[in-house]
Amino acid sequence: MTSAREIAAAVRSGASTAVEAVTAALARIERVDPVLCAFAEVWEEAALRGARAVDERIAAGEHLPLAGVPIGVKGRRGPRGAGPLIAAGCVPVGATAVPGPGTAWQTWGLGRYGRTVNPWRYDRTPGGSSAGSAAAVAAGLVPLATGSDGAGSVRIPAAWCGVVGLKATNGRLPSADRTGLAAPGVLTRCVADAEAYWRVMAGPAETAGTAGTPGGRERRTPTALWSADLGFAGPDPEPVALARAAARRLADAGAVRLLPPGEPFRLEDPGPAWLALRGGGDLGTAARVRAVNDRRLGALFRRADLLLTPTTPCAAHGHDGPGDRYSTALTWAFNLSGHPALSLPAGLGRDGCPVALQLVAAPGREELLLAVAGAARRWCPWW
């Protein structure tokens, strides 16, 4: 599938039109979505109106960085958070699937035609809760889809569907989550499209001079610390091995300098604190865990630029769910702390499904995550 940046360049140059790009996306959705179930709603008439408006803006000489890019937005309220993308020329074509009512939070998604499936294996979940966004992007229905991440809800489906998933620093972009645990994010097929998303959402003042250079203004190779389990998670061997190999490939590409292993990095298990903040436990315990982890993460980012881990402790499970196992084990610590994080495809497991490497940076350093992740385009096979 053509990338978001390629679509926008073609529309801006006059080689194509927004109407053509959106019409093609709608045709792909009509053909594939009865099986994939990635969309809860498709807005054909509104999307074509929006595409015509983009073509009129281009004809009037307006510069639109994402002109004519068809996007999915997470859930029926998704357009509320996509205002900057729409202003930049994106055209929402539909609401992507999220969990159905009464669904356990370790979940899949519910689309127009039924349960959302993983494009790599239909008997596996795409992850949740940005399930439809990840499936739609992975299957090439749209090049970019929005998500939100309260415990890993962008990064986990990105990992299991083999796409890029960026969670912003908590509080840096608007979020309706009253607990402060959720942050907006995006799912794309390539890092360059995630960079384009971030430039639009963060604004030029935030990103000037930093995108595309590992380490940003520092102009040096960023250092990275590897942790297989954050000291508590107990991940399966295969995701650990594939993520570790991906971290080494980033180092071999010159994108990072891996710090020598020393005393293992350890966080307190964030699970009880996260659940308490969602209304299910002792807030005193939550405050203690958060304070301990904030101190440890603060110390880590004073000596390293990045923390690298597997994104998930396990491969994508079946639609019946993993039972009591938390797929969020390696992600929700950074919703509690607010750090930005990115899930990057690391390879395929023995079951044929993707697993991923998670990159975590200090607050406000999304540009560093994207710059380092950009090195993966050299070795990620399906890009």
N, C-alpha and C positions, 0 to 999 in steps of 0.2 A: 504494500500500500504506500502511496505517496505520503511523505511527512507533512506535518502542519506547515513547516517553514517553506517547503517546496510548493504547496498549494498557494500559500499567501504570495510568494514571489511570482507565480504564474498569473494570479489574479491582478496583482499590482502592475505587471508588465503588459497586460492585455492579451497574453497568450491563452488565457482561459477566463472564465467568469465565475463569480460566486454562485450563480444559479447552476452552472454546470457541476461545480464541486458538490453542492448540496444535493442536487438531483442524483448524482452518482452514489452519495452516501445513503440516501433514502432507498435507492434500488438495492444496495447491499443489505440494508436492514430488512427490507421486505423478503429478500431471498433467504437470509441466514437466521434471522431472529426466531422464527417458529421452532427451531431446534435449540438455539443458544439461550433464548429467554433472557436477553440482557437488558431489554427496555420494558419499563412499566407503562410508558406512554410514548407515542411518536407523534410529533407536531408537524405534520407534512405541510399543511397550508401556511402555518405561521413561519416555518422554516423557509419556505420559498419566498414569502413576503420579505423576511429578513435578508435573504440573499439578494433580492432585487434592490433593496435599500443599500446594501453594501456596494453593489455595482454602480448605483447612482452616486454614492459618495466618491468612489474611485474616479468616475467620469468627471466629477466636479473638481478633481485635483487633490483630494484629501489623501494623506498618507496613513495607511492602516497597516500596522505591523503584522496582524494576523488576518488579513483580508480574505473573507470567504471560507475560512476554516470551519468545517462542520464539527461540532462538539456534542458530546453527551454531558448532561449535568446530573449530579447525584440526587435522585429523588425528585418528587414533584415540586419541592421548594427550591430546587437547585438554581433556577435563574436568579434568585435573590442575591446569591453570592458570586454570580458570574458577571456582574455589571462591568468591571474593567475589561474582561475578555470580549464582551459584546461591543463595548465602545471601541476596542481595538480591531473589530471586524469579524470576530467569531460569530457563528450562527448556530444556536442550540437547535438540535434536531429531535431531541426527546429527553425524557427523564429516565435515567438508568435504574435498574432494579436494586432494591434494598430489601432487608428481611421483612417477611410478612408479619402480621400481628400475632403476638403470643409466641414468637419464635425464641428459642434459647439464644443467648447472645453469641455463643460460638456457632456461627451461622453461615448460611448461603445467601440467596436472594430470591425474590419472587417477581417474575416478569409477567408480561401480558399473557404468555402462553404456558406459564408454569414455572417450575423451579429452575433457576439459573444454573447452567452447567459450566464446567471448566473446558475451555476450547481444546486443551491438550488431551483430556480424557473425560468423556461425558459422565462416567461413573464417579467422578471426583468433584468436590466443591471448588469454586473459584476463590473461596474465602469471603470474609465479610468485614465490615458491612458495605464497603464500596464494591460489592460483587459485580453488579451489572457494568459499572464503569471499567473494571479490570477486564472482564470478559469481552466487552465491546471493543476495547482498544487492542487486546491480544488477537482477536479475530479479524481485525482490520475493518470494522464497521465505521469507526471514526478514528482519527489520529490522536485525539486528545479528549480526556473526560475528567471532570472534576470529582473530587472526593472530599471526605472529612475523616479525621483520624483522632479517635478518642482513646484508643488503646492499642492501635495498630491497624485501624480500619482502612488505611490506604496502603500501608507497607505489606501487610499479610496477603491481601489479594494480588498486589503487584508481584510478590514473590511467587505465589502459586500459579499465576498466569503468565509469568515470564516477561513482565514489562517493568518499566521504571516507575517508582512511586515515591514522590516527595511529600514529606510532612513539614510544614513551616514551623518556625519558632512559635510556641504558644503565645498568643497576644499580639503577634506582629501583624496579622491580618484579622479582619473582623470574624467573630464566631458567635453563634447564638447559644453556645453551651455555657450554662450558668456556673458549672463547676470549674471552668477554666481548663479542663483536661483535654478538650478537643481543639484541633487546629485544622484549618483548611489545607488541602493538598491537591495533587494532580497525578494522573496516570497517563503515561505516554509510551510509545514504542521505542523512542530514542531519547538520549539525554539532551540533544539539541532542541527538541520540542519542549522538554521540561524547562530548559533555559529560557526559551521564548515565553512560556507561561510566566516564569518568575519575573522577567523584565517588565511584563505588563502589570502583574499584580503588585509588585513592590514599588514600581515607578522608577524613572530614570535617576532621580537623586540617590536612591538606595543602591543601585547596581552599577553606576558609572565607574568605569575603570577597574572593575573586579572580575566580571564574567570572563570565563575562558582561560584564566591563568591560575594554575594550582597555587594556592596560597594567597591569591588576590594581590593586594598592593605590596605584599612582602616580597614577591618575586623570588621565592625559594621553594625547594621541595618540601611539602608539608610532612610532618612526622605523624605516624599512626601507631596505635597500640592495638594489638589483637587480643580479643577475649572470646573464648569459645562458649562461655556459659554465664558470664557476669557474676560468677561465684555462687549461683544458686539454681540455675535453670534446668540442668540435666538434659541437654538436647541429645537427639539421636546421632549416631556416628556419621551417617551419610551427609546430612546437611552441613555438619561441622567440617567434614573433609572438603566438600565442594566449595564452601565459603572461604575456607582457609586457602585453597588453591587460587580462588579468585583474588584474594588479598595479595597473594604472592605475584600474580600476574600484574596487578596494579603497580607493585614495586618494581617488577621487571620492566614495565613500560616507563618507569621514571616518574610516575604520578605521585607516589608516596615513598617515604623512607620508613620502613618498619623498624620500630624500636626493638632492641633485643629483649627476649622474655626475661622477666625478673619475678618478683613476688606477684602471684596472680591478682588481677584486679577484682575486687569484690564489692558488690552492692547488696544492700538489704533487699530481700524479696519485696517488690512493690505491690504485690497482689492485695494483701490486707488493707494497705493504705488506699489503693485505688478504689476498692470496694467500699471502704468507709466513706470516702468522698462522694461516692455515688449513692450514699444513703443506707449502707448496709453494715456499718460497724462503728468502732471506737475512733472518734476524731482525734483523741489524744495519741493513739497509736499511729494514726496517719501523719500527724505533725512530727512525731519522733522519726519515723522512717524517712519522711521527706527531708528533714534536716540532716540526717546522717548521709543520705545519698547525695544531697546537694553539696555537702562538704567534700565527699569523695570525688564527685564529678568535677568540682571546682579545682581540686588538687590535680586531677588527671589532665584537665585542659590547660593548666599552667605549664605542663611539661610535654604535652602532645597536642597536635592540631586536630586529630581525628581518633575516634574509637571505632574499631571494626569488629563486627560480630556476625554470626548467621542471622538472617531476618526472622526465621521461625525455628522452633526446636524440632520440627518434624515436617515430613512431606505432606502434601495435600491429602486429606482424608476423604472418606466416602460421605455421601449425603446424610447418612444417619448421625454423623458427628463423631468426635473423638472421645465421647464420654466425659470424664472429669478432667481431662488434660487441657491445659490452657495453651492455645496456639499463640497467645499474647505474651508468653513468658519472657521473650527477649525484646519486646517492643514497648510495653506499657510503662516501663521505668522512665521513658523519655517523654511520655505524656504527663507523668507526675512531675518531672523536673522541668519540662518545657523545651528541651533541646530540639533543634531541627535534626531530621534524620531522613535518609534516602535508602530505598531498597533497590538493589542493582542485580539483574540476573547473573547467576553464578554458574549455571550449567543444568544438566538434566540428570535426575536420579535414575536408578535402575527401573523404576516404574514408568519412565518416560515423561514424568512431570518436572517442571522447573523448580529449582530452589534458588535462594538468593543470599547475597551479602548485604549487610546493613552498615551504612556509614553514618556516624553521629558526629556532630560538630558543636562548638560552643554556640550559645544563643546569638542569633543574628548572622550566622555564617553560612547561609544557604548557598551563596555563590561559591564558597570553597567546596561544598559537597558536589555541586554540579560540575565544577572545573575538574575535580579529581575523577568523578564518574565518567567524564568525557573520554578518558583514556580507554574505557572498556569497548568503545566502538571498534577497536582493532581486533578484539578477540571474541566478542559475543556473537555466536554463529548465526543467529536469526536476524541480526541487524544488517 
